[in-house]
């Protein structure tokens, strides 16, 4: 079943397939989204359709406004779904709270949960550990380990200095930057996006940040998983092109749908389908979420945007081209 994105967001619920014999109704899943329906949601939905698992998807998008979370939690409790799907790190933190101290008055503790497109769920205290979540919550971590990304970046072009920019309001970005320092030490230049008077990240600061990265002698601009940067990915990657500064990303969108040079990424669609596999274990197999490990995909894609490589005159090594995907 395929519907346009607008229809998906407008529909109060989507029914996929018919219940099997002995199943009174489709499994009811509330999908709480941070920035609207996207490729990971497609993968989650399509998995159930391909497996002929009857589900009713009740979509609620907070539109990047965490102030809407309490109302969505209250509505979810009223719906009493069989499962809750949560998209993104900031939203998972707001909806679930810390694994060892959730507040039942503020956080969702009533239903099994799967999360998707989350960065460092252990460091952000969403779960106790990857193997033992410590609560009725499981899901997928979608970026490759930071050390692996840095080594992949060096495989394309060796470096001693890397700059990174990020929204200082996003916990997932801050977590990645901490891990970069642990691996690279003083070779990292942090350039957080400027905040306006209301504490919101200012997109007008992006060109100046990229210019500062170039002045600092950065040989790469690393883009962490960051919703604000994703919303302004063209402005960011085009500013980097003007400064002749190559971008390496943890997310496919900066390469696939912008001007970034390269990235070691998990395909959003595949991560969504993998999350649905974990949901199936809960819904059909009756497994407790706390017994299902939090995992990443076993394979990542090394993406290279060849038009950007040509404009920067930074062509990938021949050996890398044998394993990379070019876009």
Secondary structure, DSSP 8 states (H G I E B T S, - for coil): ----HHHHHH-S-EEES---TT--S-EEEEEEESS---HHHHHHHHHHHHTT--EEEEEEE-TT-GGGHHHHHHHHHHHT-SEEEEESHHHHHHHH--TTS--TTTS--SS-EEEEEES-TTTTTSSS-SS--SSSEEEEE-S--HHHHHHHHHHHS--S-EEEEE-TT-HHHHHHHHHHHHHHGGGEEEEE--B-TTS-B-GGGHHHHHHHHHHTT-SEEEE-S-HHHHHTHHHHHHHHHHTT--EEESSTHHHHSS---EEEE--HHHHHHHHHHHHHHHHTT---GGGS--B--S--EEEE-HHHHHHHT----HHHHTT-EE-
